[in-house]
Amino acid sequence: MASANRTAIDPKLLEILVCPLTKGPLQFDEAKQELVSQKAGLAYPVRDGIPIMLVDEARELKPDETPSAAPS
Protein backbone atom coordinates (compact mmCIF):
# COMPACT_ATOMS: atom_id res chain seq x y z
CA MET A 1 0.00 0.00 0.00
CA ALA A 2 1.31 3.49 -0.82
CA SER A 3 2.20 5.74 2.08
CA ALA A 4 0.91 9.29 2.42
CA ASN A 5 4.05 10.64 0.73
CA ARG A 6 4.19 7.99 -1.99
CA THR A 7 1.50 7.59 -4.59
CA ALA A 8 1.22 4.72 -7.04
CA ILE A 9 0.17 5.37 -10.62
CA ASP A 10 -2.77 3.36 -11.89
CA PRO A 11 -1.36 0.83 -14.40
CA LYS A 12 -4.21 1.62 -16.83
CA LEU A 13 -3.25 5.32 -16.76
CA LEU A 14 0.39 4.44 -17.33
CA GLU A 15 -0.63 2.43 -20.41
CA ILE A 16 -2.19 5.49 -22.08
CA LEU A 17 0.21 8.23 -20.97
CA VAL A 18 3.08 9.02 -23.33
CA CYS A 19 5.91 11.52 -23.29
CA PRO A 20 4.55 14.80 -24.71
CA LEU A 21 7.86 15.39 -26.50
CA THR A 22 8.57 12.00 -28.11
CA LYS A 23 5.17 10.29 -27.81
CA GLY A 24 7.15 7.34 -26.41
CA PRO A 25 6.37 5.15 -23.38
CA LEU A 26 6.92 6.23 -19.79
CA GLN A 27 8.14 4.31 -16.75
CA PHE A 28 6.98 5.18 -13.24
CA ASP A 29 9.79 5.70 -10.72
CA GLU A 30 7.95 5.21 -7.43
CA ALA A 31 10.93 6.19 -5.27
CA LYS A 32 11.30 9.57 -6.98
CA GLN A 33 7.61 10.00 -7.85
CA GLU A 34 8.39 10.67 -11.50
CA LEU A 35 7.34 9.41 -14.91
CA VAL A 36 10.50 8.78 -16.90
CA SER A 37 10.93 9.03 -20.65
CA GLN A 38 14.21 7.29 -21.50
CA LYS A 39 13.86 8.36 -25.14
CA ALA A 40 13.63 12.07 -24.24
CA GLY A 41 15.95 11.80 -21.24
CA LEU A 42 13.33 13.54 -19.09
CA ALA A 43 11.55 12.80 -15.81
CA TYR A 44 8.10 14.31 -15.30
CA PRO A 45 7.07 14.90 -11.67
CA VAL A 46 4.03 13.30 -10.07
CA ARG A 47 2.54 15.61 -7.43
CA ASP A 48 -0.25 14.40 -5.16
CA GLY A 49 -0.85 11.54 -7.58
CA ILE A 50 -1.16 13.86 -10.58
CA PRO A 51 1.39 13.52 -13.40
CA ILE A 52 2.69 16.94 -14.49
CA MET A 53 3.21 16.31 -18.20
CA LEU A 54 4.82 19.62 -19.09
CA VAL A 55 8.28 19.64 -20.68
CA ASP A 56 9.07 22.85 -18.75
CA GLU A 57 8.39 21.01 -15.46
CA ALA A 58 10.46 17.93 -16.35
CA ARG A 59 14.01 17.47 -15.18
CA GLU A 60 16.79 16.15 -17.39
CA LEU A 61 18.06 12.68 -16.59
CA LYS A 62 21.73 12.14 -15.91
CA PRO A 63 23.40 9.94 -18.58
CA ASP A 64 23.68 6.93 -16.23
CA GLU A 65 20.28 7.38 -14.57
CA THR A 66 17.56 4.75 -14.84
CA PRO A 67 14.18 4.55 -13.09
CA SER A 68 14.18 2.86 -9.69
CA ALA A 69 12.61 -0.57 -9.81
CA ALA A 70 9.13 -0.83 -8.37
CA PRO A 71 8.97 -2.95 -5.22
CA SER A 72 7.70 -6.47 -5.86
Sequence and secondary structure as in RCSB ss.txt:
>XXXX:A:sequence
MASANRTAIDPKLLEILVCPLTKGPLQFDEAKQELVSQKAGLAYPVRDGIPIMLVDEARELKPDETPSAAPS
>XXXX:A:secstr
   SS     HHHHHH   TTT    EEETTTTEEEETTTTEEEEEETTEE   GGG EE  TT        
